[in-house]
């Protein structure tokens, strides 16, 4: 079970991931695409690290 703080953070990270993905899809120029790609990869890594932290036992 996750705490309310963990849930709030998960929601925020998920929102950022969705926004980054949307920006990636709608990028019109090479510069926008590069920026969007960087933002998406960063958001994805942060989301993955956080969710793995929820799954992996903290007592290990």
C-alpha positions as CSV (number, residue, x, y, z in Angstrom):
1,X,0.0,0.0,0.0
2,X,1.3,3.5,-0.8
3,X,1.0,6.6,1.3
4,X,-1.0,9.7,0.2
5,X,2.3,11.5,-0.4
6,X,3.5,8.7,-2.6
7,X,0.2,8.7,-4.5
8,X,0.4,12.5,-5.0
9,X,4.0,12.2,-6.3
10,X,3.0,9.3,-8.6
11,X,0.1,11.4,-10.0
12,X,2.5,14.4,-10.5
13,X,5.1,12.2,-12.3
14,X,2.4,10.6,-14.4
15,X,1.0,14.0,-15.4
16,X,4.5,15.2,-16.4
17,X,5.1,12.0,-18.4
18,X,1.8,12.6,-20.3
19,X,2.6,16.3,-20.9
20,X,6.1,15.4,-22.1
21,X,4.6,12.7,-24.4
22,X,2.1,15.2,-25.8
23,X,4.9,17.7,-26.5
24,X,6.9,15.0,-28.2
25,X,4.0,14.2,-30.5
26,X,3.2,17.8,-31.4
27,X,6.8,19.1,-31.9
28,X,6.9,21.1,-35.1
29,X,10.6,21.8,-35.5
30,X,13.8,19.9,-35.0
31,X,14.6,22.1,-32.0
32,X,11.2,21.5,-30.4
33,X,11.6,17.7,-31.1
34,X,15.0,17.7,-29.4
35,X,13.7,19.6,-26.4
36,X,10.6,17.4,-26.2
37,X,12.7,14.2,-26.4
38,X,14.9,15.3,-23.6
39,X,11.9,16.2,-21.4
40,X,10.2,12.9,-22.2
41,X,13.3,10.8,-21.4
42,X,13.8,12.6,-18.2
43,X,10.1,12.2,-17.1
44,X,10.2,8.6,-18.1
45,X,13.3,7.9,-16.0
46,X,11.9,9.7,-13.0
47,X,8.6,7.9,-13.3
48,X,10.3,4.5,-13.6
49,X,12.7,5.1,-10.7
50,X,9.8,6.1,-8.5
51,X,7.5,3.2,-9.4
52,X,10.4,0.7,-9.0
53,X,11.0,2.2,-5.6
54,X,7.4,1.5,-4.7
55,X,7.7,-2.2,-5.8
56,X,11.1,-3.1,-4.4
57,X,10.9,-3.8,-0.7
58,X,12.3,-0.9,1.3
59,X,13.8,-3.2,3.9
60,X,16.3,-4.8,1.5
